Amino acid sequence: MNKFAVWFRRFMWLGIIQDWLIGLPAIFAPHWLLNLLGQRASQDPVWTSFAGLLVFLLSLFYVPAAIDPYRYTVNACLATFCRLPGILFFFFLYPGYYPTFGIIDSVLFVLQLSFLIPTMVGKPQAVFNDQDKFEYDGSTFAQVKEIGFSEPYSGQLPYKQGLGLGTILQFINDSARNMFDRRDIRPKYQKLIHANGVCMTGIWRITEDNPYTGYFAKGSEGLVFARLSVAGQAIKKGERRAFGMGGKIFPKMEGETKVKPATFVLVDYLSGSKNPHITDTEMTNFPSVGKDPAANFVNRIIFRLMDTRPGFRQLFPIATLGLTPESTVVTPDLLMLRVADDTAKIDAEDFRDELRLEKYPDHQLVYWVHVKNFGDKEWIRLGEIVFTEYCIGEGCDTRTHFWIPRDLPTPASRDHAVAPVPPTKALSALNKEP
């Protein structure tokens, strides 16, 4: 920031602190405040308390401008010009009642406006390094792994804060972007919900007969890249952790062929659970929300603005992987991953330490792949994911990206000119075979 922006921030903080020093006492002790400032007593202390409340609440709106006037330009302008109504009120509408407050607003307005103008004139032009959003033509497994495993952390693992009050607008933009941006790797960016994670690679393998297509079909085998992470800020044992996984299935086993991998996103109970081990959780593409206010706000309000069924993550990218456009597509409704029954239990405070593969037999972590449809009672096990390598690092946390396809309410709306077979009927037909 240039010197004008630095001074603007200082005067903005001066105004905020002044509002707090006057507004808060006015709420709880209006007579005492007016007497302290040498002002006439109020005939209606309730009105004075209400005015103090408004002053305090407005000051919270000024805080982003005091932190970064370039990023929060609208806040900076409104925070400055909000002083004008106070000047009008105390000097012209009710002259002689409380002139001290009018003088304070006048001084702050002159100081803030004097530095607001050169601050905005000197505002640096936005630099966009993210130009290839709609030029995605696929990735190789080797490329994704190289970047996802880059810049591993050394020593104590860092903690990334994620979503906060100052990043709500960014989160809304990111939520919309996730449904259109299919890239596997992006320029560095801040993950707001799943800020802390572990990246793993391994093999996706389907071994059981089933009616589904693509890489749900028996015999399917491909390389998989996944990021295992916790939603929100609770990452330690004993806290309510909502565990999730974003994955990419590459249909070529050698890893050097550029393809468009099949992406899937699974999450545990969205309000979080206090399971002693992160591997106790079962992740699905249609998780329950629960009662947590933050989880409900994100999923029932923010995500609802973007999609018809915000908690339901489509599986057709897996069911169409490797098929031609004229192929018949049969997709299960639900996918669930849980660790193999004989998986060792690792005690660790941070879930990232619990997932270090060297702590497991043969340095492997195995997840069983289960599917079912909405009308089915039981899950069907199709195969497994065997993770053999991992990395906890900056590339994993700030470069990897997992596309979330928009909800497709009817099979005909899928991105394929096909006549899909309803999955429930196909499953029933399979069960009738000898």
C-alpha positions in Angstrom: 0.0 0.0 0.0 1.1 3.5 -0.7 1.5 6.1 2.1 -2.0 7.5 1.5 -3.6 4.1 2.0 -1.5 3.6 5.2 -2.8 6.9 6.6 -6.3 6.3 5.5 -6.3 3.0 7.4 -5.0 4.8 10.5 -7.8 7.4 10.4 -10.3 4.7 9.7 -9.2 2.9 12.8 -9.3 6.2 14.7 -13.0 6.6 13.7 -13.8 3.0 14.6 -12.2 3.2 18.1 -14.0 6.6 18.6 -17.3 4.9 17.7 -16.7 2.1 20.2 -15.6 4.5 23.0 -18.8 6.5 22.6 -21.2 3.9 21.2 -20.8 1.2 23.8 -21.1 3.4 26.9 -24.1 5.1 25.3 -25.9 1.7 25.1 -25.6 0.9 28.8 -25.0 4.3 30.6 -26.3 7.1 28.4 -26.6 9.7 31.3 -23.1 8.9 32.5 -21.6 9.3 29.0 -23.3 12.6 28.3 -22.3 14.0 31.7 -18.7 12.9 31.1 -18.6 14.7 27.7 -20.2 17.8 29.2 -23.4 17.4 27.1 -26.9 18.2 28.2 -28.8 15.3 29.8 -31.1 13.4 27.4 -34.9 13.6 27.9 -35.1 10.1 26.3 -32.2 7.8 27.4 -33.7 4.9 25.5 -33.3 6.9 22.2 -29.7 7.7 23.2 -29.0 4.0 23.9 -30.5 3.1 20.5 -28.3 5.7 18.8 -25.3 4.2 20.5 -26.2 0.8 19.3 -26.5 2.0 15.7 -23.1 3.7 16.0 -21.5 0.5 17.2 -23.1 -1.7 14.6 -22.1 0.6 11.8 -18.5 0.7 13.0 -18.3 -3.1 12.4 -19.0 -2.4 8.8 -16.0 -0.1 8.7 -13.5 -2.7 9.9 -12.8 -4.3 6.5 -12.0 -0.9 5.0 -9.6 -0.3 7.9 -7.9 -3.6 7.2 -7.6 -3.3 3.4 -9.2 -0.3 1.6 -8.1 -1.7 -1.8 -9.9 -5.0 -1.4 -13.0 -3.5 0.4 -13.4 -0.3 -1.7 -17.1 -0.1 -1.2 -16.7 -0.3 2.6 -14.0 2.4 2.5 -16.2 4.8 0.6 -19.4 4.2 2.6 -17.5 4.4 5.9 -16.2 7.8 5.0 -19.4 9.3 3.7 -21.5 7.8 6.5 -20.1 10.7 8.6 -22.1 13.2 6.6 -25.5 12.2 8.1 -24.1 12.8 11.5 -22.9 16.3 10.5 -26.3 17.1 9.0 -28.1 15.8 12.1 -26.1 17.6 14.8 -25.5 20.9 12.9 -28.6 21.5 10.8 -31.6 19.3 11.9 -31.1 19.6 15.6 -28.6 22.4 16.1 -27.4 23.1 19.6 -28.3 19.8 21.1 -25.1 17.8 20.9 -22.6 19.8 18.9 -19.6 17.8 20.2 -20.7 14.8 18.2 -21.1 16.9 15.1 -17.6 18.3 15.5 -16.2 14.7 15.9 -17.9 13.6 12.7 -16.7 16.7 10.8 -13.1 16.2 11.8 -13.1 12.5 10.9 -14.9 13.1 7.6 -12.3 15.7 6.5 -9.4 13.5 7.6 -10.7 10.3 6.0 -11.9 12.0 2.8 -8.5 13.7 2.4 -6.8 10.4 2.2 -9.6 8.3 0.6 -9.3 10.2 -2.7 -5.5 9.7 -3.2 -5.9 6.1 -1.9 -8.4 5.2 -4.6 -6.5 7.1 -7.3 -3.4 5.1 -6.4 -5.2 1.8 -6.2 -3.1 -0.8 -8.0 -4.7 -2.5 -11.0 -5.9 -6.0 -10.4 -3.6 -8.6 -11.8 -5.2 -11.9 -12.9 -3.0 -14.9 -13.2 -5.9 -17.3 -13.6 -6.6 -17.0 -17.3 -7.2 -20.6 -18.4 -10.4 -21.4 -16.6 -12.3 -22.4 -19.7 -9.4 -23.9 -21.6 -9.2 -27.2 -19.7 -8.3 -30.1 -21.8 -7.4 -32.6 -19.1 -4.3 -33.5 -17.1 -1.9 -36.4 -16.7 -1.8 -38.2 -13.4 1.9 -37.4 -13.2 1.3 -33.7 -13.5 -1.4 -33.7 -10.8 0.8 -35.8 -8.5 3.8 -33.6 -9.0 2.1 -30.4 -8.1 -0.1 -31.9 -5.4 3.0 -33.4 -3.7 5.0 -30.2 -4.1 6.3 -28.1 -1.2 5.8 -30.6 1.6 5.7 -29.2 5.1 8.6 -29.8 7.4 8.5 -29.7 11.1 5.2 -28.8 12.8 2.2 -28.8 10.5 0.8 -25.4 9.8 -2.9 -24.6 10.5 -4.9 -22.8 7.9 -7.8 -20.8 9.2 -10.2 -21.2 6.2 -13.5 -19.4 6.1 -14.0 -16.2 8.1 -16.2 -13.1 8.2 -13.9 -11.4 5.7 -14.0 -14.2 3.1 -17.8 -14.8 2.8 -18.0 -13.1 -0.6 -15.0 -15.0 -1.8 -16.6 -18.2 -0.6 -19.8 -17.5 -2.6 -17.7 -16.9 -5.7 -15.6 -20.0 -5.1 -18.8 -22.1 -4.6 -20.1 -21.0 -8.0 -16.7 -21.5 -9.7 -16.4 -25.1 -8.4 -19.4 -26.1 -10.6 -17.9 -24.9 -13.8 -14.1 -25.0 -13.4 -13.0 -28.5 -14.2 -9.3 -28.0 -13.8 -7.3 -30.4 -11.7 -4.6 -27.9 -10.8 -5.1 -24.1 -10.3 -2.8 -21.3 -9.5 -2.3 -20.9 -5.7 -5.6 -20.1 -4.0 -7.1 -20.3 -0.5 -9.3 -23.2 0.3 -12.0 -21.9 2.6 -13.9 -24.9 3.8 -11.4 -27.8 3.5 -8.3 -25.7 4.3 -6.2 -28.5 5.8 -5.6 -31.8 4.1 -3.5 -34.8 3.0 -3.0 -35.8 -0.6 -2.7 -39.4 -1.5 -2.3 -41.5 -4.6 -3.1 -45.1 -5.3 -5.3 -47.5 -7.3 -9.0 -47.6 -7.9 -10.1 -51.2 -8.5 -13.6 -52.7 -9.1 -13.7 -56.4 -8.5 -17.4 -57.3 -8.2 -20.2 -57.8 -10.7 -22.6 -55.0 -10.9 -25.0 -53.3 -13.4 -23.1 -50.0 -13.5 -21.0 -48.5 -16.3 -17.8 -46.6 -16.8 -15.4 -47.1 -13.9 -18.0 -48.6 -11.7 -18.0 -51.7 -14.0 -16.2 -54.9 -12.9 -12.6 -55.0 -14.0 -12.1 -51.2 -14.0 -8.7 -50.2 -12.7 -7.1 -46.8 -12.7 -4.8 -44.5 -10.9 -6.4 -42.3 -8.3 -5.4 -39.0 -6.8 -7.3 -37.9 -3.7 -7.2 -35.2 -1.0 -8.5 -36.2 2.4 -9.5 -33.2 4.5 -11.7 -31.9 7.3 -14.4 -29.3 6.7 -14.2 -26.3 9.0 -11.6 -25.4 11.7 -11.9 -28.4 14.0 -9.0 -30.8 13.0 -8.0 -32.4 16.3 -9.1 -35.5 18.1 -12.0 -34.9 20.4 -13.4 -32.1 18.3 -16.4 -32.3 15.9 -14.7 -33.1 12.6 -16.5 -33.4 9.3 -14.1 -35.6 7.3 -14.2 -35.6 3.5 -12.4 -36.8 0.3 -12.1 -35.3 -3.1 -10.8 -37.8 -5.7 -9.8 -38.1 -9.3 -9.8 -41.4 -11.2 -7.4 -41.6 -14.2 -8.3 -44.4 -16.6 -4.7 -44.9 -17.8 -2.5 -46.8 -15.5 0.8 -45.5 -16.9 0.0 -41.9 -15.7 1.5 -40.0 -18.6 -1.5 -39.7 -20.9 -3.5 -36.5 -20.7 -7.2 -37.3 -19.9 -10.1 -35.7 -18.2 -10.3 -37.7 -15.0 -13.5 -38.6 -13.2 -13.9 -36.4 -10.1 -15.9 -37.4 -7.0 -16.5 -35.5 -3.7 -17.5 -37.3 -0.5 -18.1 -36.1 3.0 -19.0 -37.5 6.4 -21.7 -36.1 8.7 -21.5 -32.3 7.9 -22.0 -31.2 11.5 -19.0 -33.3 12.4 -18.6 -36.2 14.8 -16.3 -36.9 17.7 -15.0 -40.3 16.4 -11.7 -41.1 18.2 -10.1 -41.9 14.8 -10.7 -40.1 11.5 -10.7 -43.5 9.8 -13.9 -44.4 11.8 -15.9 -42.2 9.4 -17.9 -43.3 6.4 -18.0 -40.8 3.6 -20.8 -40.5 1.1 -21.9 -38.2 -1.8 -25.1 -37.3 0.0 -24.2 -36.7 3.7 -26.5 -35.6 6.5 -26.2 -32.0 7.5 -27.0 -32.2 11.2 -27.7 -29.3 13.6 -24.4 -27.3 13.4 -25.3 -23.7 12.5 -22.3 -23.2 10.3 -22.9 -26.4 8.4 -26.6 -25.5 7.8 -25.7 -21.9 6.7 -23.2 -23.2 4.2 -25.2 -26.1 2.8 -28.8 -24.9 3.1 -28.2 -21.3 2.2 -25.0 -20.7 0.3 -24.9 -24.0 -1.6 -28.6 -23.7 -2.2 -28.0 -20.6 -4.3 -25.8 -22.6 -6.6 -27.6 -25.9 -7.0 -30.9 -27.7 -6.8 -29.8 -30.4 -4.3 -26.8 -28.7 -2.7 -25.9 -31.7 -0.5 -26.0 -34.3 -3.3 -22.8 -34.8 -5.4 -23.3 -36.5 -8.8 -21.5 -39.7 -9.6 -22.0 -39.7 -13.4 -18.3 -38.6 -14.0 -17.3 -42.1 -12.8 -20.1 -43.9 -14.6 -19.2 -42.2 -18.0 -15.4 -42.5 -17.7 -14.1 -44.4 -20.7 -17.4 -44.5 -22.5 -18.3 -43.0 -25.9 -21.1 -40.5 -26.3 -23.5 -43.0 -27.7 -23.0 -45.5 -24.8 -25.7 -46.4 -22.3 -24.9 -45.0 -18.9 -26.0 -46.6 -15.6 -25.0 -44.7 -12.5 -25.6 -45.5 -8.9 -27.3 -42.9 -6.8 -25.0 -43.2 -3.8 -21.3 -43.9 -3.2 -19.8 -44.6 0.2 -16.2 -45.2 1.2 -15.0 -46.7 4.5 -11.7 -48.2 5.5 -11.2 -52.0 5.3 -12.4 -53.9 8.4 -8.9 -54.9 9.4 -7.4 -51.4 9.2 -5.2 -50.5 12.1 -6.3 -47.6 14.4 -3.7 -44.9 14.8 -3.8 -42.5 17.7 -2.9 -38.9 16.8 -4.2 -35.4 17.8 -4.1 -34.0 14.3 -6.0 -36.0 11.7 -3.1 -35.4 9.2 -0.7 -37.2 11.5 -3.2 -40.1 11.8 -3.2 -40.5 8.0 0.5 -40.8 7.5 0.8 -44.1 5.6 4.1 -45.2 7.2 2.0 -45.9 10.3 -0.1 -48.6 8.6 0.9 -52.1 7.6 2.7 -52.2 4.3 2.4 -48.4 4.2 -1.1 -48.8 2.7 -4.5 -47.4 3.5 -7.4 -49.3 2.0 -10.9 -47.9 1.5 -13.7 -50.2 0.4 -16.0 -48.9 -2.4 -19.8 -49.3 -1.8 -22.8 -48.1 -3.8 -26.6 -48.2 -3.6 -29.6 -46.5 -5.0 -32.1 -44.4 -3.1 -34.6 -47.2 -2.9 -32.1 -49.8 -1.7 -31.7 -50.8 2.0 -28.2 -52.4 1.8 -24.9 -51.1 0.4 -23.1 -53.3 -2.2 -19.4 -53.5 -2.1 -17.8 -53.1 -5.6 -14.1 -52.9 -4.9 -11.5 -50.8 -3.2 -9.1 -47.9 -3.3 -5.6 -48.7 -2.2 -3.5 -45.6 -1.2 0.2 -46.2 -1.3 1.8 -42.7 -1.3 0.9 -39.4 0.4 2.1 -35.8 0.9 1.1 -33.1 3.4 2.2 -29.8 1.8 1.5 -26.5 0.2 0.8 -27.9 -3.2 -1.9 -30.2 -1.7 -3.5 -27.4 0.2 -3.4 -24.5 -2.3 -3.1 -26.0 -5.8 -5.4 -29.0 -6.1 -8.9 -28.5 -7.4 -11.9 -30.8 -7.5 -14.8 -30.0 -9.8 -18.3 -30.5 -8.4 -20.8 -31.1 -11.2 -24.1 -29.4 -11.0 -27.1 -31.5 -10.0 -28.8 -33.2 -12.9 -32.4 -33.8 -11.9 -33.2 -36.1 -14.9 -31.0 -38.7 -16.6 -31.7 -37.1 -20.0 -29.9 -33.9 -18.9 -26.5 -35.6 -18.6 -23.7 -34.4 -20.8 -24.1 -37.5 -23.1 -26.5 -38.2 -25.9 -27.7 -41.5 -24.5 -30.8 -43.3 -23.3 -29.7 -44.3 -19.7 -31.1 -47.4 -18.1 -32.6 -46.6 -14.7 -30.2 -47.9 -12.1 -32.8 -49.4 -9.8 -34.3 -51.5 -12.7 -30.8 -52.6 -13.8 -29.9 -53.7 -10.3 -33.2 -55.6 -9.9 -32.5 -57.4 -13.2 -29.0 -58.4 -12.0 -30.4 -59.8 -8.7 -32.7 -62.1 -10.6 -29.9 -63.8 -12.5 -28.9 -67.3 -11.2 
